Amino acid sequence: MLSIFLQAAPGGGSSSPMMLIMMGVMFVGFYFLMIRPQMKKQKQEKNFQETLKVGTRVVLTSGLHGRIAQIQDDGFVIETLSGKLKFEKAAISREFTEARFGDKAKAAEKTEDKKEIETEKK
């Protein structure tokens, strides 16, 4: 039984540098495949939230559509057809514009404008 352990010892000692190289390659792979894209996405989202202006039509993560009525330090006041609501900056999912959504944005803006005109007449 002792001879089995003695025979296995020389092979295990020579593969140690190879194991370190493989661990390094795995770490570099994880960085480029997982960590770096996530950091890039977070940076884009932060820039998007900082460039939003009053009057921009947005869609929230909950699916609520509205227009930014006011920008505050800790969030946004979103104006919807039912009134004004305050949300955190992280709740804004995307911008609802013609450039991004095309015909859908045009149709939604027309119906919203018609409803605003009707409420102003009353």
N, C-alpha and C positions, 0 to 999 in steps of 0.2 A: 504494500500500500504506500509506503514511503517513496518507492520508486516512481509512482504515478505523479506525485507532487514535484519531485525533482525533475522529471521530464518536461513538465508544463512550465517551469520557471524561465528557461531561456527564451522561449517564444514570446511570453508576456512582456518581458522587459524591453524588447526591441521595438514593439509597436507603440510605445508611449509617445514619442514625438509625432507619429502619424495621427494619433488620437487628438493631440493638441491642435494640429493643423486642421483636422476635420471639425473640431469644435469652433475654431476661428472662422472657418468657411461658413458654418451654420449661423454663427452670430451675424456675419456680414450679410448673409442671405436674408435673415429675419429683418435686419435693418432696412435693406432696400425693398423688400416685399411687403413689410407690414408697418414699421415705425415711420419711415419717411413719407409714404403716401398719406398716412393719418395726420401727420404734422402739416403737410401741405393743404389738406382739406380743412383743418382747423384754421389755418392762416387765411384761406380764401373766405371762409364763413365770417371771420372777424372783420376782414376788409369789406365784405358785403354789408354787414350790419353797420359799419361806420359810415358808409357812403349813402345810406338811405336818407331821404329828404322828406320834408313835409309835403303831402299831396301824392306821394308814391303809393300806387296800389300794390298790396301785398297779400300773400296767402300764408296763414299761420300753420303751425304743425298740427293743429287740431282740425284743419280744413276750413277755418273761418276766413272769409274774404273781406277785405276792408281797405280803407285809405288811411294813411298816417296823418293824424290831426295835430299831434304835438310830440316833440322829442324831449325826453327828460334824461337825467343822468343814469337812472336805473332801469329805464324802460321806454316804451312808446305808448301813446294814447291812440288807439285805433278807432276810427269812425266807421260804424256799420249802419245798415238800414234801421236797426233797432236802437241805436244810440252809440255813445262813446264808452269804450272799455280800455282799461290799462293792462298791458302785457309786458312781460320781461323781454329783453332784447333777443334772448335765445329762442323765443317762441316763433319768431319770424322764419318761415321756411324758405320762401322764394318770392321774387318780385313777379307781379302779374302784369306784364306789359305786352305790347304788340310784338316787340322784337323776340320775346321768348315764347309767347303762346299764339301769335298770329290772329286768326279769325275768332277764336274763342274770346280773346281779350277785347276785340272790337265789339262783339255782340254783347258781352257782359257790360261794357262801358255804356253802350247805347241804352240798354234796359235800365241801368242805374241812373243815367242822366234823365230818362223819361220819368222815373219814379221821383227824383228830386224836383223836377219841374212841376209834377202833379201835387207834391206836398207844398211847394211854394205858392201855388194857386189857391190852395185851401186856406 
